[in-house]
Amino acid sequence: MIHLADVQLFIRVSELGNISAAGRALGLSAAAASAAIKRLEQRVDSQLFERSTRSLRLTQAGENFLAYCSQSQQLLEEGLAALREGREQLSGDIHLGASSDLGRGRLDALLEVFRLRHPQVRLVMHLSDSLTDLYRHPVDLVLRYGLSADSSLIGRKLADNCRVLVAAPAYLARHGRPSTIEELVGRNCICFYRNGELFDRWSLFHQGQQREIEVRGDRAADDGALVRQWAVQGHGIAYKSRLDVEDDLAAGRLVELFPDARGEPSPLYVAYPSRRYQPARIKALLGYLEEAFRGAVPVAP
C-alpha cells in the first residue's frame, strides 16, 4: 500500500531537488524523509531518483511516476474543494458571455429564476456579438450560436435553432409582402456583421431547393440587438435567429415571411474551457441552462 504522505514527499523532493529540504518543508527530519523515499521506491519496485554526493535528479521511471502522482494530488484537492462547496451555499462570481440580442432578451429573463435561487451568486454579463475567447478573457461560460469544429472548448447544445426572415407589419403595409425569395434582391434588407464580415448572403431551403440570395440595404450593424430593433421599427427585412425574435413573432411585432422555408441552422451551445474540475456554482448554472432551454424552468415575470 502506498501512503499519501510518501507521495506528497516524493512530489516535493522532485520540486526542490533535495530530500532534506523537502522533509523540512513537510515537518520531517532528514532521516525520516530519506526513509520515506526508500519505502516508496520499494513499493513501486523502481528507483525514482539518481543520487550522488552533490545532486539528486529523477530517473526516467521517476519522471513517469511523477506525472501520475501530480495528477492524483490535483484530483484529491479538487475532490476536497467539491466537498467543501457541497456543504456551503453557492456563492461567488460567474462571468457569462452571450450575444447582445440573446443576452438582453431571452437570457436575462431566464436567468432571473437562477438569481432568485442563488442570491449569493453574482452573475456578470459580457454581451458581445464577437466570439469570446475564454482563454484571454475572464469568462467562465459563453453562449454561442454554433460551435467551431476546431474549437478547443467543451460545448453542450442547449437548443436547436435556425434563422428566419422577418419584417414588421408596418414595413409590409408600406412595401407589400414578398412572394418569392428572389424578390429580396430589390428589398431593403438589414445586414449584420458576423465575426467582422458583412453577412449579406442569406441561404434558405425553399420549395425543394437551396437558395442563396445576396441582399442589400441602407443600414447594417455589428450588434444583433440593433438589427432586431430596426426590423421591429419597420426599417426593412432581417434574417435573424429564431430564438432572438420568438417573443416578437408571438406578440405580432414581427412577421415571419416564409414560414415554409428552412433557414440556416444555428443551434445554441454553452461552451467552456476543458477543465476537469468546475466550481459548484458553474455546474449549477450549466444544469440550470439545460433545464431552462428545455422549458423545464418557468420564466420570471
C-alpha positions as CSV (number, residue, x, y, z in Angstrom):
1,M,0.0,0.0,0.0
2,I,1.4,3.4,-1.0
3,H,1.0,6.1,1.7
4,L,-0.3,9.5,0.6
5,A,2.3,11.3,2.7
6,D,5.1,9.4,0.9
7,V,3.6,10.6,-2.5
8,Q,3.4,14.2,-1.3
9,L,7.0,14.0,-0.1
10,F,8.1,12.5,-3.5
11,I,6.5,15.4,-5.3
12,R,8.1,17.9,-3.1
13,V,11.6,16.3,-3.4
14,S,11.2,16.4,-7.2
15,E,10.4,20.1,-6.9
16,L,13.3,21.0,-4.6
17,G,15.9,18.5,-5.7
18,N,16.8,17.9,-2.1
19,I,15.4,15.3,0.3
20,S,16.3,17.1,3.5
21,A,14.8,20.4,2.3
22,A,11.6,18.6,1.2
23,G,11.4,16.9,4.6
24,R,11.8,20.2,6.4
25,A,9.0,21.7,4.3
26,L,6.7,18.9,5.4
27,G,7.9,18.7,9.0
28,L,10.1,15.6,8.7
29,S,13.7,15.0,9.7
30,A,16.2,14.3,7.0
31,A,16.4,10.7,8.2
32,A,12.6,10.2,8.2
33,A,12.3,11.8,4.7
34,S,15.1,9.6,3.3
35,A,13.4,6.5,4.8
36,A,10.1,7.5,3.3
37,I,11.6,7.8,-0.2
38,K,13.3,4.4,0.1
39,R,10.0,2.9,1.3
40,L,8.2,4.4,-1.7
41,E,10.8,3.0,-4.2
42,Q,10.3,-0.4,-2.6
43,R,6.6,-0.1,-3.0
44,V,6.8,0.7,-6.7
45,D,9.7,-1.6,-7.3
46,S,11.6,1.2,-9.1
47,Q,14.4,3.6,-8.5
48,L,12.9,7.1,-8.6
49,F,16.0,9.2,-8.1
50,E,19.6,9.1,-9.2
51,R,21.7,10.2,-6.2
52,S,25.2,11.5,-6.0
53,T,27.1,13.4,-3.3
54,R,26.2,16.7,-5.0
55,S,23.0,16.1,-6.9
56,L,19.7,14.4,-6.9
57,R,17.6,14.0,-10.1
58,L,14.6,12.0,-11.2
59,T,15.2,8.8,-13.2
60,Q,13.1,8.1,-16.2
61,A,10.8,5.9,-14.1
62,G,10.6,8.8,-11.6
63,E,9.6,11.2,-14.3
64,N,6.9,8.9,-15.5
65,F,5.6,8.2,-12.0
66,L,5.7,11.9,-11.1
67,A,3.1,12.8,-13.7
68,Y,0.6,10.3,-12.2
69,C,1.4,11.4,-8.6
70,S,0.8,15.1,-9.6
71,Q,-2.4,14.2,-11.2
72,S,-3.6,12.2,-8.3
73,Q,-2.8,15.0,-5.9
74,Q,-4.7,17.5,-8.1
75,L,-7.7,15.3,-8.2
76,L,-7.7,14.9,-4.5
77,E,-7.5,18.6,-4.0
78,E,-10.4,19.1,-6.4
79,G,-12.4,16.5,-4.6
80,L,-11.8,18.2,-1.2
81,A,-12.9,21.5,-2.7
82,A,-16.0,19.9,-4.1
83,L,-16.9,18.6,-0.7
84,R,-16.4,22.0,0.9
85,E,-18.6,23.6,-1.7
86,G,-21.3,21.0,-1.3
87,R,-21.5,22.0,2.4
88,E,-21.7,25.7,1.6
89,Q,-24.3,27.9,0.0
90,L,-23.4,28.7,-3.6
91,S,-21.6,32.0,-3.8
92,G,-19.1,33.9,-5.9
93,D,-19.0,35.4,-9.4
94,I,-19.9,33.8,-12.6
95,H,-18.8,35.6,-15.8
96,L,-21.2,34.7,-18.6
97,G,-20.8,35.7,-22.2
98,A,-23.6,35.9,-24.8
99,S,-24.6,37.8,-27.9
100,S,-26.2,41.2,-27.4
101,D,-29.7,40.2,-28.5
102,L,-29.8,36.9,-26.7
103,G,-28.4,38.4,-23.5
104,R,-30.7,41.4,-23.3
105,G,-33.8,39.5,-24.2
106,R,-34.5,35.8,-23.6
107,L,-31.4,35.1,-21.5
108,D,-31.9,37.9,-19.0
109,A,-35.4,36.7,-18.3
110,L,-34.3,33.0,-17.9
111,L,-31.5,33.9,-15.5
112,E,-33.8,35.8,-13.1
113,V,-35.0,32.5,-11.7
114,F,-31.4,31.4,-11.1
115,R,-30.6,34.7,-9.4
116,L,-33.6,34.1,-7.0
117,R,-32.5,30.6,-6.2
118,H,-28.9,31.5,-5.5
119,P,-28.8,35.1,-4.1
120,Q,-25.1,34.8,-3.1
121,V,-24.0,34.2,-6.7
122,R,-23.3,37.3,-8.7
123,L,-23.8,37.0,-12.5
124,V,-21.5,39.2,-14.5
125,M,-22.8,39.5,-18.1
126,H,-20.4,40.1,-21.0
127,L,-22.5,40.9,-24.1
128,S,-20.8,41.0,-27.5
129,D,-21.6,39.7,-30.9
130,S,-17.9,38.9,-31.4
131,L,-16.8,35.4,-30.4
132,T,-15.5,35.5,-26.8
133,D,-12.1,34.0,-26.2
134,L,-12.4,32.2,-22.9
135,Y,-8.6,31.8,-22.6
136,R,-7.9,35.5,-23.0
137,H,-11.0,37.0,-21.3
138,P,-12.3,36.3,-17.8
139,V,-15.4,34.4,-18.9
140,D,-16.5,31.2,-17.3
141,L,-19.2,30.2,-19.8
142,V,-20.3,31.6,-23.2
143,L,-23.5,31.0,-25.1
144,R,-22.9,30.8,-28.9
145,Y,-24.9,30.1,-32.0
146,G,-22.9,27.2,-33.4
147,L,-19.6,25.9,-32.3
148,S,-16.4,25.8,-34.4
149,A,-15.3,22.3,-35.4
150,D,-11.7,23.2,-34.4
151,S,-12.7,24.8,-31.1
152,S,-10.8,23.7,-28.1
153,L,-13.8,24.4,-25.9
154,I,-16.3,21.9,-24.5
155,G,-19.8,22.6,-25.9
156,R,-23.2,21.5,-24.7
157,K,-26.1,22.0,-27.1
158,L,-28.9,23.9,-25.4
159,A,-31.4,24.2,-28.2
160,D,-31.9,23.6,-31.9
161,N,-32.3,26.8,-33.8
162,C,-32.3,28.3,-37.2
163,R,-32.5,31.7,-38.9
164,V,-35.8,33.2,-40.1
165,L,-36.7,36.1,-42.5
166,V,-38.8,38.7,-40.6
167,A,-40.2,42.1,-41.1
168,A,-42.6,44.4,-39.1
169,P,-46.2,44.7,-40.1
170,A,-45.6,48.4,-40.8
171,Y,-42.9,47.7,-43.3
172,L,-45.1,45.1,-45.1
173,A,-48.0,47.6,-45.2
174,R,-45.8,50.1,-47.0
175,H,-43.9,47.8,-49.3
176,G,-46.0,44.6,-49.6
177,R,-45.0,41.1,-48.6
178,P,-42.5,39.5,-51.0
179,S,-44.0,36.5,-52.8
180,T,-40.7,34.8,-53.7
181,I,-37.3,34.7,-52.0
182,E,-35.7,36.2,-55.2
183,E,-37.7,39.4,-54.5
184,L,-35.4,40.1,-51.6
185,V,-32.8,41.4,-54.1
186,G,-34.8,44.5,-54.6
187,R,-35.9,45.0,-50.9
188,N,-34.2,46.9,-48.1
189,C,-32.5,44.2,-46.1
190,I,-30.9,44.9,-42.7
191,C,-27.5,43.3,-42.7
192,F,-25.3,42.1,-39.8
193,Y,-21.6,41.9,-39.4
194,R,-20.7,38.4,-38.3
195,N,-17.2,38.0,-36.9
196,G,-16.1,41.2,-38.6
197,E,-17.5,40.3,-42.1
198,L,-20.8,41.6,-43.6
199,F,-23.3,38.8,-43.6
200,D,-25.2,39.7,-46.8
201,R,-25.6,36.2,-48.5
202,W,-28.7,34.7,-47.0
203,S,-29.3,31.0,-47.5
204,L,-32.7,29.2,-47.3
205,F,-34.1,25.9,-48.3
206,H,-37.4,26.6,-50.0
207,Q,-39.7,24.6,-52.2
208,G,-37.3,21.7,-52.5
209,Q,-34.3,23.9,-53.5
210,Q,-31.4,25.5,-51.6
211,R,-31.4,29.2,-52.5
212,E,-28.7,31.8,-51.7
213,I,-29.5,35.5,-52.2
214,E,-27.1,38.4,-52.0
215,V,-29.0,41.2,-50.3
216,R,-28.5,45.0,-49.9
217,G,-29.9,47.7,-47.7
218,D,-29.5,51.2,-46.3
219,R,-28.2,50.0,-42.9
220,A,-26.1,47.4,-41.2
221,A,-24.7,46.8,-37.7
222,D,-22.4,44.6,-35.7
223,D,-24.9,44.5,-32.9
224,G,-27.7,41.9,-33.3
225,A,-30.0,43.8,-30.9
226,L,-29.8,46.9,-33.0
227,V,-30.6,44.9,-36.2
228,R,-33.7,43.4,-34.4
229,Q,-34.7,46.9,-33.2
230,W,-34.5,48.3,-36.7
231,A,-36.6,45.4,-38.0
232,V,-39.3,46.0,-35.3
233,Q,-39.3,49.7,-36.2
234,G,-40.2,48.8,-39.8
235,H,-37.0,49.8,-41.5
236,G,-36.5,46.6,-43.5
237,I,-36.2,42.8,-43.6
238,A,-33.9,41.0,-41.3
239,Y,-32.5,37.4,-41.2
240,K,-32.5,36.7,-37.5
241,S,-32.0,33.7,-35.2
242,R,-35.5,32.4,-34.3
243,L,-34.6,32.4,-30.6
244,D,-33.9,36.1,-30.7
245,V,-37.2,37.0,-32.3
246,E,-39.6,34.4,-30.8
247,D,-41.2,36.9,-28.5
248,D,-41.6,39.5,-31.3
249,L,-43.2,36.9,-33.5
250,A,-45.6,35.8,-30.7
251,A,-46.5,39.5,-29.9
252,G,-47.0,40.4,-33.6
253,R,-44.2,42.9,-33.6
254,L,-42.6,40.9,-36.4
255,V,-43.9,38.6,-39.1
256,E,-42.1,35.5,-40.5
257,L,-42.1,36.0,-44.3
258,F,-41.6,32.4,-45.5
259,P,-42.7,30.0,-42.7
260,D,-42.4,27.1,-45.1
261,A,-38.7,27.8,-45.7
262,R,-35.8,26.4,-43.7
263,G,-33.2,29.0,-42.8
264,E,-29.5,28.5,-41.9
265,P,-29.1,26.1,-38.9
266,S,-27.8,28.0,-35.9
267,P,-28.0,25.7,-32.8
268,L,-27.4,27.3,-29.4
269,Y,-24.4,26.0,-27.4
270,V,-23.0,26.8,-24.0
271,A,-19.2,26.5,-24.2
272,Y,-16.5,26.4,-21.6
273,P,-12.7,25.6,-21.4
274,S,-11.8,22.0,-21.0
275,R,-11.4,21.6,-17.2
276,R,-11.8,18.5,-15.1
277,Y,-13.0,20.5,-12.1
278,Q,-15.5,23.3,-12.1
279,P,-16.8,25.2,-9.1
280,A,-20.2,24.1,-7.9
281,R,-21.8,27.5,-8.9
282,I,-20.6,26.9,-12.5
283,K,-22.0,23.3,-12.5
284,A,-25.3,24.6,-11.1
285,L,-25.6,27.2,-13.9
286,L,-24.8,24.7,-16.6
287,G,-27.5,22.4,-15.3
288,Y,-30.0,25.2,-15.0
289,L,-29.4,26.5,-18.5
290,E,-30.1,23.0,-19.9
291,E,-33.3,22.8,-17.9
292,A,-34.3,26.3,-18.9
293,F,-33.9,25.8,-22.6
294,R,-35.9,22.5,-22.4
295,G,-38.7,24.6,-20.9
296,A,-38.4,22.9,-17.5
297,V,-37.9,26.3,-15.8
298,P,-40.6,29.0,-15.8
299,V,-39.5,32.4,-16.9
300,A,-39.7,35.0,-14.2
301,P,-42.3,37.7,-14.8
